[in-house]
Amino acid sequence: MATLSKSQIEERLVKEFSSLLTESRIKGFPIDPDRKITYEEFFSDKMLIITAIRIGIPYPLFELIQQYTPFTEGEWAEFLGISTKSLQRYKASEAHFFNPIYSEKIIEMVEVTKAGLDIFDTIEKLNLWLNTPNFSLGKVKPIDLLKDSYGKELVLSELVRIGYGILV
């Protein structure tokens, strides 16, 4: 796949998430098919996130997400608790949808990436921050905390503090 800019990837993410949400029908989670969902709106509307999780992230959308985030295939496998071989097998199956437990983790990593890019502006700077031991996080690398939801919340909280200029 050709390398796309951050804004091009975000545009495609919006299109893919909107398509996923409007083409799928989940009982109790109606999405207006004419509703144009923005990237910002998706991440601020918890019901849209829940709907996407329950539908499941299709592998082509996951590939786009991989381009958007600073994480390697090995790191993705570790976050999801699956092998890289499984990821490669899913890639070979064009119709693969990740189960809700994996879809939730995928969306969490997009959320961290989005927050990090809002603070650091580039993937390179975000990646450097993620891989540098952080005093405020107990001298642990932020990337090492992303394996579970509680760690992800700590990382997001630290990004918010940095955004407000609170450096402890």
Secondary structure, 3 states (H helix, E strand, C coil): CCCCCHHHHHHHHHHHHHHHHHHCCECCECCCCCCCCCHHHHHHCHHHHHHHHHHCCEHHHHHHHHHHCCCCHHHHHHHHCCCHHHHHHHHHCCCCECCHHHHHHHHHHHHHHHHHHHHHCCHHHHHHHHCCCEHHHCCECHHHHCCCHHHHHHHHHHHHHHHCCCCC
